């Protein structure tokens, strides 16, 4: 028996010691029989290299019968030359046993491998040629194609460049503008030169391209929704965020803060507003969603969903390849490295790979339930909301009294209302020398100032605090909403108002 072997460190499969057993078991995911080294040999080698490796037995019929093949030096050299055509270069182990040549193919470390016929992948006992969409998916899974690195020849920087988003980012990242804009974008990996024209990468477009209402990057936005109850049957409020990544994150946090309860902690003369769920953890979850989502998936967007009992933050694509339930939260694999780097520069990511730990620690510090995670086709973070009845009883009992006192303080800060505050009169009964119009504006100022202090208020609360009828207050609130000063959230008895 003649034997040609690769060095020990290249051995992935042990050498054949019991050929009869292998032949009797037939072809499989890791075993292929060939009567002779025909033109399909390179594709079979590619298929094994792109999968988990395997063996090709030349000189064996499909049914496992040994028919033999030429094992001479010329034949073996011809086989090696054929395999050398595979790109990138792949080292295999060629073993000769009696009249059979056994080619042991390791799992490739530089996937994907291709031959003159294209890309192949082992599937069961067969080798299949990869079509375009399958190749793209394969490249993604192997990390060979990263969405944020792709240069977009169809998106010249000179067109649709968002100067305000760029300036805001440069300021937050504290990047000196010693270099010109083109150089800064290039150094940030947000643009590259194509035939003399500077074009966005996908990352650059997500951060610095104007949203002109097209659908090119609509999938990259965030959908925020407030539901009545614990399912999606009734939507009370919804918002689509289609700006740059930084603005989307900021606006998603504003939406959450608008719809989550706030309790108050008063120490001496200072009052601290405490969100029912820790803001740091919520921000981390939103940033994680936009940073690590699969942007190749254009049929889904990041979702920020507020229910009566929980908050769900969902991103398409699941976890990156290599992350399992066992090592989740302990290792860092970045799907979109440029986006991650950009967010790190402005402090939205503190350290690579610490997001999950930070979410858990923030929840523990706030004495709320630690968030749960789902790692399926979508990545979901769930925060359990506190029952409103669990808020301190003293807060509930003193709510109206405290808000009334706060309203007095608000009035004293408004020059137009100082006289009213000192007189102690009801705003609804006081008339100014300039007539009803000025009085109406004063009421609007009071409502706006109160919302600025408390984030939200119902019509009944405003009516009680201002001493006005419900009908009068509803009329004022409708005018302010029409003027774009405030925004109405919800319907019927679930309605409340916030500053727009």
C-alpha positions in Angstrom: 0.0 0.0 0.0 1.3 3.4 -1.0 0.5 6.4 1.2 0.7 10.1 0.7 -0.1 12.1 3.8 -0.4 15.8 4.8 1.3 17.0 8.0 -0.5 15.9 11.3 -1.8 19.4 12.0 -3.8 19.3 8.7 -5.6 16.0 9.6 -9.2 16.6 10.2 -10.4 13.0 9.7 -8.3 9.9 10.8 -6.9 7.8 8.1 -9.0 4.9 6.8 -8.5 1.7 8.9 -11.7 -0.2 8.2 -12.6 0.4 4.6 -15.1 -2.4 4.5 -17.3 -0.7 7.1 -17.2 2.6 5.3 -18.1 1.1 2.0 -21.0 -0.9 3.5 -22.5 2.2 5.0 -22.7 4.0 1.7 -22.6 7.6 0.8 -23.4 10.2 3.4 -23.0 13.9 4.4 -19.2 13.2 4.8 -18.7 10.3 2.3 -18.8 10.4 -1.5 -18.1 7.5 -3.9 -16.7 8.1 -7.4 -15.7 5.6 -10.1 -13.1 7.9 -11.5 -11.7 11.5 -11.0 -14.1 13.1 -13.6 -14.9 16.8 -14.1 -17.2 16.9 -11.1 -14.3 16.3 -8.6 -13.6 20.0 -7.9 -17.2 20.7 -7.2 -17.3 17.7 -4.7 -14.2 19.0 -2.9 -15.7 22.5 -2.8 -18.9 21.2 -1.3 -17.1 19.4 1.5 -14.8 22.4 2.2 -17.8 24.7 2.4 -19.6 22.3 4.8 -18.0 20.2 7.6 -15.4 18.4 5.5 -15.5 14.8 4.3 -13.9 12.0 2.2 -14.1 11.2 -1.5 -13.4 7.5 -2.4 -12.2 7.3 -6.0 -12.5 3.8 -7.6 -15.8 2.9 -5.8 -19.2 2.6 -7.5 -22.3 4.3 -6.1 -23.4 1.0 -4.6 -20.1 0.6 -2.7 -18.5 -1.9 -5.0 -14.7 -1.5 -5.3 -13.9 -1.2 -9.1 -10.5 0.4 -8.7 -8.8 3.3 -10.3 -5.3 4.4 -11.5 -3.3 5.1 -8.4 0.0 6.0 -10.2 2.0 9.1 -9.7 0.6 10.8 -12.9 -3.0 10.1 -11.9 -2.4 11.5 -8.4 -0.6 14.5 -9.8 -3.5 15.1 -12.1 -6.0 15.0 -9.2 -3.8 17.4 -7.2 -3.7 19.8 -10.2 -7.5 19.7 -10.4 -7.9 20.5 -6.7 -5.4 23.3 -7.0 -7.8 25.2 -9.2 -10.1 25.7 -6.2 -10.1 29.2 -4.8 -9.0 30.1 -2.2 -6.2 27.5 -2.0 -7.2 24.4 -0.1 -4.9 21.7 1.3 -6.3 18.1 1.2 -4.9 14.7 2.3 -4.6 12.1 -0.5 -4.3 8.5 0.7 -3.9 5.5 -1.5 -5.2 2.1 -0.4 -4.8 -0.8 -2.7 -6.7 0.3 -5.9 -8.6 3.2 -4.3 -7.6 6.8 -3.8 -9.1 8.5 -0.8 -9.2 12.3 -0.7 -9.8 13.7 2.8 -11.1 17.3 2.6 -11.0 19.4 5.8 -13.7 22.0 6.7 -12.4 25.1 5.1 -11.1 28.0 7.3 -11.5 30.6 4.4 -15.0 29.9 3.3 -16.6 30.1 0.8 -14.6 28.0 -1.7 -15.4 27.9 -5.4 -14.4 26.1 -8.6 -14.8 26.9 -12.3 -18.5 25.7 -12.1 -19.4 28.0 -9.1 -20.0 27.5 -5.4 -21.1 24.1 -4.0 -22.3 23.0 -0.6 -22.8 19.5 0.8 -26.4 18.7 1.7 -27.0 15.2 3.0 -25.4 12.7 0.6 -25.3 15.2 -2.3 -23.4 18.2 -3.4 -25.6 21.1 -4.5 -24.7 24.2 -6.5 -25.5 27.4 -4.6 -27.9 29.9 -6.4 -27.5 33.7 -6.0 -29.8 34.1 -2.9 -28.3 31.1 -1.2 -24.8 32.3 -1.9 -25.6 35.7 -0.3 -27.2 34.0 2.7 -24.1 31.7 3.0 -21.7 34.6 2.8 -23.7 36.4 5.5 -23.7 33.4 7.8 -19.9 33.0 7.4 -19.4 36.7 8.0 -17.9 37.2 4.5 -20.4 39.9 3.6 -21.2 42.6 6.1 -24.1 44.9 5.2 -22.6 48.0 6.7 -19.4 47.6 4.7 -21.0 47.5 1.3 -20.2 50.5 -0.9 -23.3 52.0 -2.6 -22.4 53.2 -6.1 -26.0 54.4 -6.4 -25.6 56.8 -3.4 -23.1 59.5 -4.1 -22.3 61.6 -1.0 -22.9 64.8 -2.9 -26.6 63.8 -3.2 -29.0 63.7 -0.2 -26.2 64.4 2.4 -27.7 65.3 5.7 -25.5 68.1 7.0 -27.4 68.5 10.3 -27.0 64.8 11.1 -23.3 64.9 10.2 -22.7 68.0 12.4 -24.5 66.5 15.3 -22.5 63.3 15.1 -19.2 65.1 14.7 -20.0 67.2 17.8 -21.0 64.2 19.9 -18.0 62.1 18.8 -15.7 65.1 19.5 -14.1 64.7 16.1 -11.8 67.5 15.1 -12.5 69.0 11.7 -8.9 69.5 10.8 -9.5 67.1 7.9 -12.2 67.8 5.3 -15.5 66.1 5.3 -14.5 63.6 2.6 -11.5 62.4 4.6 -13.6 62.1 7.8 -16.2 60.0 6.1 -13.5 57.8 4.6 -11.8 57.4 8.0 -15.1 56.4 9.6 -15.7 53.8 6.8 -18.8 55.7 5.9 -17.8 56.4 2.3 -15.4 55.2 -0.4 -14.3 56.4 -3.8 -15.8 54.8 -6.8 -14.5 55.9 -10.2 -13.5 59.2 -8.7 -16.9 59.8 -7.0 -17.3 59.5 -3.2 -20.2 57.1 -2.4 -21.8 56.1 0.9 -21.3 52.7 2.4 -24.5 51.4 3.9 -23.3 52.5 7.3 -22.7 56.0 6.0 -26.1 56.1 4.5 -27.8 55.0 7.7 -26.0 57.8 9.7 -25.7 60.7 7.2 -28.2 60.3 4.4 -31.4 62.4 4.2 -34.7 60.6 4.4 -36.5 61.8 1.3 -39.5 59.4 1.8 -38.1 56.7 -0.4 -38.2 53.0 0.6 -34.5 52.3 0.1 -33.8 52.2 3.8 -37.3 52.1 5.3 -36.6 48.6 6.7 -33.8 50.2 8.8 -36.2 52.3 10.8 -37.9 51.7 14.1 -41.6 51.1 14.7 -42.9 52.2 18.1 -46.4 51.1 19.3 -48.5 51.5 22.5 -51.1 48.8 22.9 -54.1 48.6 25.2 -53.9 45.4 27.3 -51.4 42.6 26.8 -51.8 41.8 23.1 -51.8 43.7 19.8 -55.6 43.9 19.4 -55.9 47.6 20.1 -53.3 50.2 19.2 -53.4 53.4 21.3 -50.4 55.1 19.7 -47.9 54.3 17.0 -44.9 56.0 15.4 -42.6 55.2 12.6 -39.0 56.5 13.0 -37.2 56.7 9.6 -34.5 59.2 10.4 -30.8 58.6 10.9 -29.8 55.9 13.4 -28.9 58.3 16.2 -32.2 60.2 15.8 -34.1 56.9 15.7 -32.6 55.8 19.0 -33.3 59.1 20.7 -36.8 59.3 19.5 -37.6 55.7 20.5 -36.4 56.6 24.0 -38.7 59.6 24.0 -41.6 57.4 23.0 -40.9 55.0 25.9 -40.6 57.7 28.4 -43.8 59.2 27.2 -45.8 56.0 27.8 -44.2 54.6 30.9 -45.2 55.6 34.4 -43.2 58.0 36.5 -43.0 58.1 40.3 -41.4 60.9 42.3 -38.8 60.8 45.0 -38.6 63.9 47.1 -35.5 64.7 49.1 -35.3 68.2 50.8 -36.3 70.7 48.1 -35.4 68.5 45.1 -37.7 66.1 43.4 -36.5 63.2 41.3 -38.6 61.7 38.5 -38.0 58.0 38.4 -39.2 56.0 35.3 -40.8 52.7 36.2 -38.2 50.9 34.0 -34.5 51.9 34.1 -33.8 54.3 31.3 -30.2 53.0 30.9 -31.5 49.4 30.3 -34.1 50.6 27.8 -31.5 52.6 25.9 -29.1 49.7 25.9 -31.8 47.4 24.4 -32.7 49.9 21.7 -29.1 50.5 20.8 -28.4 46.8 20.7 -31.4 46.3 18.4 -30.3 48.8 15.8 -26.6 47.9 16.1 -26.9 44.1 15.8 -30.0 43.5 13.7 -29.8 41.8 10.3 -30.1 44.6 7.8 -30.2 42.2 4.9 -33.7 41.2 6.1 -35.8 43.9 4.5 -39.1 42.5 5.5 -39.0 43.5 9.1 -38.0 46.4 11.3 -36.9 46.9 14.9 -40.1 47.1 17.0 -40.5 48.9 20.3 -43.7 47.7 21.9 -45.4 48.9 25.1 -48.0 46.7 26.7 -49.8 47.1 30.0 -47.6 44.4 31.6 -44.3 44.6 29.6 -42.1 46.3 27.1 -40.8 44.3 24.1 -37.9 45.4 22.0 -37.5 43.1 19.0 -34.9 43.1 16.2 -34.7 40.9 13.0 -32.1 38.3 12.5 -31.6 36.6 15.9 -28.1 36.4 17.3 -24.9 36.2 15.3 -23.5 32.9 14.2 -21.4 31.5 17.1 -23.6 32.7 19.9 -25.5 30.0 21.7 -27.8 30.0 24.7 -24.8 28.7 26.8 -22.4 31.6 25.9 -25.0 34.3 25.4 -24.0 37.5 27.2 -20.4 36.3 27.8 -18.9 36.7 24.3 -19.1 39.4 21.7 -19.7 38.8 18.0 -20.5 41.9 16.0 -22.7 41.6 12.9 -22.3 45.2 11.9 -18.8 46.3 13.0 -18.9 49.8 11.4 -22.3 50.7 13.0 -21.0 49.4 16.3 -17.9 51.5 16.0 -19.9 54.6 15.1 -22.2 54.2 18.1 -19.2 53.5 20.4 -17.6 56.8 19.3 -20.6 58.8 20.7 -20.9 56.8 23.9 -24.1 54.9 22.9 -22.0 51.7 23.4 -19.6 51.8 26.4 -17.7 48.6 25.8 -18.1 46.0 23.1 -19.9 43.0 24.4 -21.2 44.4 27.7 -24.7 45.4 26.6 -26.5 42.4 28.0 -24.6 42.6 31.3 -25.4 46.4 31.6 -29.1 45.7 31.0 -29.2 43.2 33.8 -27.3 45.3 36.2 -29.4 48.4 35.6 -32.5 46.4 36.3 -31.1 45.0 39.6 -30.1 48.5 40.7 -33.6 49.8 39.9 -35.1 46.9 41.8 -37.2 45.7 38.9 -37.3 42.3 37.2 -34.2 41.4 35.2 -35.1 41.5 31.4 -35.6 38.2 29.6 -34.1 37.4 26.1 -35.3 35.3 23.2 -32.7 34.2 20.7 -34.8 32.7 17.9 -35.1 34.1 14.3 -35.8 37.4 16.0 -33.9 38.8 19.0 -36.3 39.9 21.7 -35.7 41.7 25.0 -38.7 41.8 27.4 -39.0 44.2 30.4 -41.7 43.4 32.9 -43.6 46.5 34.0 -44.4 47.2 37.6 -48.1 47.0 38.6 -49.3 50.5 39.2 -50.7 49.4 42.5 -47.2 48.6 43.7 -46.3 52.3 43.7 -46.0 53.9 47.1 -49.4 54.6 48.7 -48.2 57.9 49.9 -47.6 58.9 46.3 -51.1 58.0 45.2 -52.8 59.7 48.1 -50.9 63.0 47.6 -51.0 63.1 43.8 -53.7 65.7 43.4 -52.5 67.8 46.3 -48.9 67.7 45.0 -49.9 68.6 41.4 -52.0 71.5 42.6 -49.0 72.8 44.5 -46.8 72.2 41.5 -49.2 74.2 39.3 -48.9 77.2 41.7 -45.1 77.0 41.3 -45.5 76.8 37.5 -47.7 79.9 37.4 -45.1 81.9 39.5 -42.5 81.2 36.8 -44.7 82.6 34.1 -44.6 86.4 34.0 -48.1 86.7 32.5 -49.5 84.9 35.5 -47.6 86.4 38.4 -50.5 88.8 39.2 -53.0 85.9 39.2 -50.8 83.8 41.5 -50.4 86.6 44.0 -54.1 87.2 44.0 -54.9 83.5 44.5 -57.8 83.8 42.0 -59.0 81.1 39.7 -57.5 81.4 36.3 -60.9 80.6 34.8 -62.5 83.7 36.5 -59.7 86.3 36.0 -60.0 88.6 33.0 -57.2 90.7 31.7 -57.4 94.3 30.4 -56.7 93.0 26.9 -59.7 90.7 27.0 -60.4 87.0 26.4 -57.7 86.3 23.8 -54.8 87.0 26.2 -56.6 85.0 28.9 -56.8 82.0 26.5 -53.0 82.3 25.8 -52.3 82.4 29.5 -54.2 79.2 29.9 -52.3 77.6 27.1 -49.1 78.6 28.7 -50.1 77.1 32.0 -51.1 73.8 30.3 -47.8 73.7 28.4 -45.8 74.5 31.4 -47.6 71.8 33.4 -46.9 69.2 30.7 -43.3 70.2 30.6 -43.1 69.5 34.4 -45.1 66.2 34.4 -44.7 64.8 30.9 -48.4 63.9 30.6 -51.9 64.9 31.8 -55.5 64.0 31.2 -58.2 66.5 30.4 -59.8 65.9 33.8 -56.6 66.7 35.6 -56.2 70.0 33.7 -59.8 71.0 34.3 -59.5 70.3 38.1 -56.2 72.2 38.4 -57.3 75.2 36.4 -60.8 75.4 37.8 -62.3 75.2 34.3 -65.2 73.1 32.9 -64.4 69.9 31.1 -65.9 71.3 27.9 -63.7 74.4 28.1 -60.5 72.4 28.7 -61.3 70.0 25.8 -61.6 73.0 23.6 -58.3 74.4 24.7 -56.5 71.1 24.3 -58.0 70.7 20.8 -56.7 74.1 19.8 -53.2 73.3 21.2 -53.1 70.0 19.4 -54.1 71.7 16.1 -51.4 74.3 16.6 -48.8 71.5 17.0 -48.0 72.4 20.6 -49.3 69.2 22.2 -50.2 65.7 21.1 -53.2 63.6 21.9 -52.4 60.0 22.9 -55.0 57.2 23.1 -58.7 57.2 22.8 -61.8 57.6 25.0 -61.1 57.2 28.7 -57.5 56.2 27.9 -56.7 59.7 26.3 -54.0 61.9 27.7 -51.8 64.7 26.3 -48.1 65.3 26.0 -45.9 68.1 24.7 -45.2 67.5 21.0 
